[in-house]
Amino acid sequence: MPSTLRFGPPVITVDVEDWPESSLDSNLPVTPRVVRNTARILGVLRQARVKATMFVLGKVVEAFPDLVRDIRTEGHEIASHDYGHVPVFRRSQEEFRETLRRCKGQLEDLIGVQVRGYRAPDFSILRTNLWALDVLAELGFEYDSSIFPIKRPRYGIAGWPAYPVLVCLGSGAKLIECPIGTARLFGTRLPTGGGGYHRLLPGFLFRYLTKRTLVSRPFIFYCHPYESDPFEFRETDLNIPYFKRIHQGLGRGHFEAHFKLFLECFGGRRVCDLLSHPGSVHDELRLDEWCLTQPTCHSAA
């Protein structure tokens, strides 16, 4: 890792979910494909000697508990990705609270340690449902990583800090928010933390944007196990709309090579490492306090 990167290495996160349930129909069951795809990601991380934070969907925990145990055995941090891949803004506070209480308990019973972190499906904590942060703090979560500090059609909060902050909630509690990585390109701030940007941007450009970001703040990267599976769409019997097939399929063939080179260039660490032990002589992580004052923060969904 270049010594000029004051806030390196990047935080590596993986949203452990199955593509059909998460992207096509949340009523579908998860399939064994998620086990094979996650094993492939674990192999890449093992080869790079990098530990990551794995946000595991509750449906995956129920269907494949041995996969979660394997993740834990390899030294990765396990966090919650909710139960099913349903956006938070489609649920009431009470439904969100009870679902997440069950998910957190389910994971903790399985792995035997406290689950500290959460990431919402589809990064679906928005300005209109910031009450979700209060619920997370109430349930004992220490950090969230659901917010893109940028406004996009489906996600993001314009004006949110682009670096980790300690959020002062209306309830009096505090919660650390670790936003997904963004970078400015041609005068526009883009959500370059991973996903399609990692698959579709030229590798050298993605690494350049990551390097430029790490000079001034931590960079939180994310990916999904299914992105390493280039054969999924040709082997499925599901009816997948053409645009979704193109948008979700492009770049899968070279995802693994890009990911390996990314880890080779920068290394990586877990969210818990960033928050507890910055891990670099150049790193001086300082959690500014960010107080929520919007009246919509604590209203019902």
C-alpha positions as semicolon CSV with decimal commas, in nm:
position;residue;x (nm);y (nm);z (nm)
1;M;0,000;0,000;0,000
2;P;0,144;0,340;-0,093
3;S;0,275;0,527;0,212
4;T;0,107;0,849;0,095
5;L;-0,239;0,708;0,173
6;R;-0,304;0,864;0,510
7;F;-0,633;0,680;0,564
8;G;-0,548;0,342;0,412
9;P;-0,605;0,058;0,387
10;P;-0,966;0,067;0,267
11;V;-1,241;-0,105;0,462
12;I;-1,359;-0,414;0,273
13;T;-1,724;-0,510;0,317
14;V;-1,928;-0,786;0,152
15;D;-2,308;-0,800;0,145
16;V;-2,376;-1,175;0,168
17;E;-2,697;-1,226;-0,027
18;D;-2,837;-1,428;-0,318
19;W;-2,900;-1,236;-0,641
20;P;-3,257;-1,352;-0,725
21;E;-3,390;-1,278;-0,374
22;S;-3,208;-0,947;-0,342
23;S;-3,251;-0,807;-0,693
24;L;-3,547;-0,980;-0,857
25;D;-3,806;-1,083;-0,596
26;S;-3,755;-1,066;-0,219
27;N;-4,010;-1,346;-0,176
28;L;-3,778;-1,596;-0,343
29;P;-3,579;-1,833;-0,122
30;V;-3,202;-1,809;-0,115
31;T;-3,024;-2,082;-0,311
32;P;-2,702;-2,283;-0,262
33;R;-2,544;-2,054;-0,520
34;V;-2,484;-1,800;-0,243
35;V;-2,265;-2,056;-0,065
36;R;-2,051;-2,121;-0,372
37;N;-2,018;-1,753;-0,457
38;T;-1,932;-1,654;-0,101
39;A;-1,671;-1,932;-0,085
40;R;-1,511;-1,779;-0,395
41;I;-1,494;-1,437;-0,227
42;L;-1,352;-1,593;0,088
43;G;-1,083;-1,759;-0,123
44;V;-0,979;-1,426;-0,274
45;L;-0,965;-1,263;0,070
46;R;-0,768;-1,556;0,209
47;Q;-0,514;-1,537;-0,072
48;A;-0,474;-1,162;-0,014
49;R;-0,454;-1,212;0,365
50;V;-0,730;-0,958;0,414
51;K;-1,008;-0,970;0,671
52;A;-1,339;-0,811;0,579
53;T;-1,673;-0,723;0,735
54;M;-1,949;-0,949;0,601
55;F;-2,303;-0,813;0,625
56;V;-2,508;-1,134;0,619
57;L;-2,875;-1,148;0,523
58;G;-3,095;-1,325;0,778
59;K;-3,239;-1,556;0,513
60;V;-2,886;-1,674;0,437
61;V;-2,821;-1,732;0,808
62;E;-3,134;-1,947;0,834
63;A;-3,069;-2,149;0,519
64;F;-2,692;-2,193;0,546
65;P;-2,568;-2,149;0,906
66;D;-2,249;-2,341;0,828
67;L;-2,154;-2,069;0,579
68;V;-2,176;-1,810;0,856
69;R;-1,964;-2,028;1,082
70;D;-1,703;-2,061;0,805
71;I;-1,693;-1,682;0,766
72;R;-1,643;-1,643;1,139
73;T;-1,374;-1,914;1,151
74;E;-1,171;-1,729;0,886
75;G;-1,158;-1,421;1,108
76;H;-1,399;-1,194;0,925
77;E;-1,632;-0,963;1,114
78;I;-1,997;-1,065;1,088
79;A;-2,263;-0,794;1,082
80;S;-2,633;-0,785;0,996
81;H;-2,782;-0,714;0,654
82;D;-3,140;-0,741;0,787
83;Y;-3,358;-1,048;0,724
84;G;-3,490;-1,029;0,367
85;H;-3,380;-0,783;0,103
86;V;-3,668;-0,541;0,165
87;P;-3,588;-0,167;0,183
88;V;-3,625;-0,008;0,525
89;F;-3,851;0,267;0,387
90;R;-4,114;0,005;0,301
91;R;-4,156;-0,090;0,666
92;S;-4,291;0,071;0,982
93;Q;-4,065;0,142;1,276
94;E;-4,218;-0,145;1,472
95;E;-4,179;-0,396;1,188
96;F;-3,820;-0,286;1,137
97;R;-3,747;-0,308;1,510
98;E;-3,889;-0,656;1,557
99;T;-3,732;-0,797;1,240
100;L;-3,392;-0,663;1,333
101;R;-3,419;-0,776;1,694
102;R;-3,475;-1,130;1,564
103;C;-3,191;-1,108;1,311
104;K;-2,941;-0,977;1,565
105;G;-3,030;-1,247;1,816
106;Q;-3,017;-1,515;1,547
107;L;-2,665;-1,415;1,446
108;E;-2,535;-1,376;1,800
109;D;-2,671;-1,716;1,902
110;L;-2,495;-1,871;1,603
111;I;-2,151;-1,711;1,633
112;G;-2,138;-1,646;2,006
113;V;-2,025;-1,282;1,991
114;Q;-2,197;-0,945;1,981
115;V;-2,307;-0,819;1,641
116;R;-2,196;-0,457;1,627
117;G;-2,286;-0,344;1,276
118;Y;-2,576;-0,317;1,032
119;R;-2,627;-0,235;0,665
120;A;-2,971;-0,177;0,518
121;P;-3,080;-0,359;0,201
122;D;-3,033;-0,130;-0,100
123;F;-2,873;0,135;0,128
124;S;-3,232;0,227;0,212
125;I;-3,181;0,458;0,509
126;L;-3,277;0,794;0,361
127;R;-3,349;1,140;0,496
128;T;-3,715;1,042;0,536
129;N;-3,648;0,738;0,757
130;L;-3,351;0,838;0,970
131;W;-3,555;0,705;1,264
132;A;-3,392;0,372;1,169
133;L;-3,070;0,492;1,333
134;D;-3,252;0,536;1,664
135;V;-3,385;0,181;1,636
136;L;-3,036;0,046;1,568
137;A;-2,895;0,220;1,875
138;E;-3,188;0,096;2,085
139;L;-3,113;-0,264;1,982
140;G;-2,747;-0,236;2,078
141;F;-2,583;-0,183;1,739
142;E;-2,270;0,031;1,758
143;Y;-2,242;0,132;1,392
144;D;-2,435;0,152;1,069
145;S;-2,303;0,148;0,711
146;S;-2,613;0,219;0,505
147;I;-2,580;0,579;0,390
148;F;-2,437;0,704;0,063
149;P;-2,336;1,070;0,121
150;I;-2,479;1,166;-0,217
151;K;-2,829;1,189;-0,364
152;R;-2,921;0,927;-0,624
153;P;-3,265;0,826;-0,753
154;R;-3,289;0,518;-0,526
155;Y;-3,060;0,596;-0,234
156;G;-2,836;0,846;-0,065
157;I;-2,854;1,160;0,150
158;A;-2,715;1,478;-0,003
159;G;-2,501;1,672;0,242
160;W;-2,424;1,378;0,467
161;P;-2,054;1,369;0,571
162;A;-1,840;1,155;0,340
163;Y;-1,639;1,018;0,636
164;P;-1,733;0,823;0,953
165;V;-1,916;1,033;1,213
166;L;-2,064;0,981;1,558
167;V;-2,432;1,059;1,510
168;C;-2,612;1,223;1,803
169;L;-2,967;1,089;1,789
170;G;-3,289;1,246;1,910
171;S;-3,321;0,972;2,171
172;G;-2,996;1,086;2,332
173;A;-2,810;0,778;2,209
174;K;-2,515;0,784;1,971
175;L;-2,434;0,563;1,673
176;I;-2,136;0,563;1,439
177;E;-2,225;0,600;1,072
178;C;-1,970;0,464;0,825
179;P;-2,080;0,594;0,482
180;I;-2,001;0,414;0,159
181;G;-1,706;0,546;-0,040
182;T;-1,759;0,828;-0,290
183;A;-1,524;1,021;-0,516
184;R;-1,543;1,328;-0,734
185;L;-1,499;1,275;-1,108
186;F;-1,537;1,549;-1,372
187;G;-1,695;1,776;-1,112
188;T;-1,955;1,520;-1,002
189;R;-1,952;1,317;-0,682
190;L;-2,011;0,951;-0,763
191;P;-2,090;0,651;-0,539
192;T;-1,766;0,472;-0,622
193;G;-1,755;0,249;-0,315
194;G;-1,811;-0,068;-0,515
195;G;-2,092;-0,254;-0,686
196;G;-2,144;-0,162;-1,049
197;Y;-1,877;0,109;-1,035
198;H;-1,617;-0,151;-0,940
199;R;-1,737;-0,391;-1,210
200;L;-1,779;-0,140;-1,492
201;L;-1,516;0,129;-1,444
202;P;-1,170;0,049;-1,583
203;G;-0,968;-0,103;-1,300
204;F;-0,697;0,164;-1,316
205;L;-0,961;0,441;-1,283
206;F;-1,135;0,276;-0,988
207;R;-0,801;0,231;-0,810
208;Y;-0,705;0,591;-0,888
209;L;-1,030;0,721;-0,734
210;T;-0,978;0,499;-0,428
211;K;-0,620;0,623;-0,384
212;R;-0,727;0,985;-0,418
213;T;-1,000;0,935;-0,157
214;L;-0,768;0,764;0,094
215;V;-0,547;1,071;0,104
216;S;-0,821;1,264;0,286
217;R;-1,060;1,013;0,448
218;P;-1,135;0,643;0,495
219;F;-1,275;0,455;0,196
220;I;-1,543;0,192;0,251
221;F;-1,564;-0,060;-0,033
222;Y;-1,848;-0,306;-0,084
223;C;-1,929;-0,596;-0,312
224;H;-2,163;-0,895;-0,337
225;P;-2,070;-1,262;-0,379
226;Y;-2,286;-1,294;-0,692
227;E;-2,073;-1,037;-0,872
228;S;-1,805;-1,305;-0,900
229;D;-2,048;-1,541;-1,083
230;P;-2,049;-1,477;-1,461
231;F;-2,260;-1,786;-1,540
232;E;-2,564;-1,719;-1,321
233;F;-2,794;-1,564;-1,580
234;R;-2,731;-1,824;-1,849
235;E;-2,795;-2,105;-1,600
236;T;-3,117;-1,973;-1,444
237;D;-3,477;-2,046;-1,545
238;L;-3,600;-1,718;-1,397
239;N;-3,752;-1,456;-1,623
240;I;-3,508;-1,165;-1,594
241;P;-3,590;-0,835;-1,770
242;Y;-3,340;-0,749;-2,042
243;F;-3,220;-0,423;-1,888
244;K;-3,170;-0,585;-1,548
245;R;-2,984;-0,874;-1,709
246;I;-2,746;-0,628;-1,877
247;H;-2,707;-0,391;-1,582
248;Q;-2,654;-0,667;-1,326
249;G;-2,449;-0,895;-1,548
250;L;-2,193;-0,667;-1,709
251;G;-1,848;-0,690;-1,559
252;R;-1,897;-1,015;-1,371
253;G;-1,646;-1,191;-1,590
254;H;-1,358;-0,973;-1,473
255;F;-1,483;-0,892;-1,122
256;E;-1,254;-1,142;-0,953
257;A;-0,942;-1,017;-1,133
258;H;-1,032;-0,656;-1,047
259;F;-1,094;-0,748;-0,684
260;K;-0,766;-0,935;-0,651
261;L;-0,569;-0,644;-0,795
262;F;-0,756;-0,397;-0,574
263;L;-0,659;-0,597;-0,264
264;E;-0,303;-0,639;-0,392
265;C;-0,270;-0,262;-0,434
266;F;-0,433;-0,147;-0,111
267;G;-0,483;-0,438;0,128
268;G;-0,792;-0,406;0,344
269;R;-0,942;-0,421;0,690
270;R;-1,272;-0,469;0,873
271;V;-1,506;-0,196;0,998
272;C;-1,420;-0,296;1,356
273;D;-1,051;-0,242;1,276
274;L;-1,121;0,107;1,146
275;L;-1,319;0,201;1,456
276;S;-1,098;0,034;1,717
277;H;-0,747;0,033;1,570
278;P;-0,693;0,264;1,271
279;G;-0,406;0,040;1,167
280;S;-0,175;0,288;0,999
281;V;0,089;0,528;1,129
282;H;-0,062;0,782;0,890
283;D;-0,415;0,730;1,017
284;E;-0,569;0,972;1,265
285;L;-0,936;0,875;1,256
286;R;-1,139;1,135;1,437
287;L;-1,511;1,085;1,481
288;D;-1,681;1,422;1,453
289;E;-2,024;1,445;1,611
290;W;-2,312;1,489;1,369
291;C;-2,639;1,595;1,532
292;L;-2,966;1,515;1,364
293;T;-3,202;1,811;1,375
294;Q;-3,442;1,730;1,093
295;P;-3,800;1,685;1,222
296;T;-3,842;1,381;0,995
297;C;-3,568;1,191;1,176
298;H;-3,791;1,055;1,449
299;S;-4,131;1,032;1,284
300;A;-4,304;0,705;1,202
301;A;-4,264;0,551;0,859
